[in-house]
């Protein structure tokens, strides 16, 4: 699984942040590592030009699953860490539900498999 981290111009993408976000994503998605090609993480500060606001840190995570369209989640929180943790949890849940649904659909098929 490849992890790409992007930040807006208000968040400095330093090595510590990159390592921390990578660790959170790898831990949250480790069960699905074989099914994930890439995860794109987008971090932004929604109210950077104003005083610190409520839930102004935003994290969008998009996962590319093998043979599927990308799926994405968004989480906003008071801190960047909370935003990343929340998005990683949401993405793990979405991937789990997506894979379960695919498995259920495949098990119900009556036509011969193309593989």
N, C-alpha and C positions, 0 to 999 in steps of 0.2 A: 504494500500500500504506500503510495506516494502522498506526501502532505505538502501542500503549497499554502503559505501564509501571506496574506496581503493586508496592508493597513492604509487608512486614509492619511492625508497630510497632517493630521492632528495627533497621530500616534506614532511614536518612534519605534521602528521595527529593529530593536537591538537583539543581540544574541541570546540574552537571558529570556526575553519574551518569546522568541522563536522556540527555544528549548522547552519552555514551560507549556506553551500551547501544543507543541508536538507531543509531549508526554501525556497531556490530558486526552488528546485525540486518540493516541495509540492505546491508552488504557481503556477508554470508553468503548472503542470499536474492536478490541482485540479478538473477540469471538467471531467477528465477521471478516477478519483480515484476508482470508482466501477469496472472498466474494467482492472485495473493494479494489478498484484500480487506483483511484485517486480521491483525495479529499481536499477541497479548496476552502480555506478559512479566510473570511473577510472581516476585519475589525475596524470599527469606526466610533468616533465620538460625535454623537448627534447634536450636542449643544456646545461645541467647543468655543464658539465665539461669545458665549454667555457665561454666567456663573455656573458652577456645578449644579446640574439639574437632577431630577429624579429619573432613574432608568435611562440615562443618556448614553450609556455604553452599549454598543450593538455588536453582536456576533452573528454572522451568517455562515453556515457550513453547508457545503454542497458535496455530495458523494456520488461518484460514478461507479455503479455496480456493473459487473461483467454482464454484457449482453442486454443492458437495460438503459433507459433514459436516466439522466441525473436526477437525484432527489435532494431537496434542500430544506433547511429549517432556519429560523431566526429566533434569537433570544436577546432581550434587552434587560439590563440590570444596572445597579448603581456603580458597580466596579467592573473592570475588564475581566478579572478572574471569574466573577459570578456569571458574566455574560458567556464566557467560553465554556464554563462548567455546564451551564444550562443548555446551551446549544448542543454540546457533546451528548448530553443525556437525551435530549429530544431526538437527535440524529440516530443514536443507538436504538431507541424505541421504534422509530420509523423504519429503520433497516430491518429490525426483527419482524415487525408486522408485514413489511413488504415481502420478505423471504418466506414467511409462513403462508401468506396468501398465494405466492407462486407455487409453493410446495403443494398446497391444497388443490390448486387448479390443475397441476400436473398429475396428481393422484386420481383426479376425477376424469381424466381424458379417456375416451374410448377409441379414438383413432390411433393408428400405429405412430410411434415416435419417428421423427425424421433423423434421429441420430444413429 
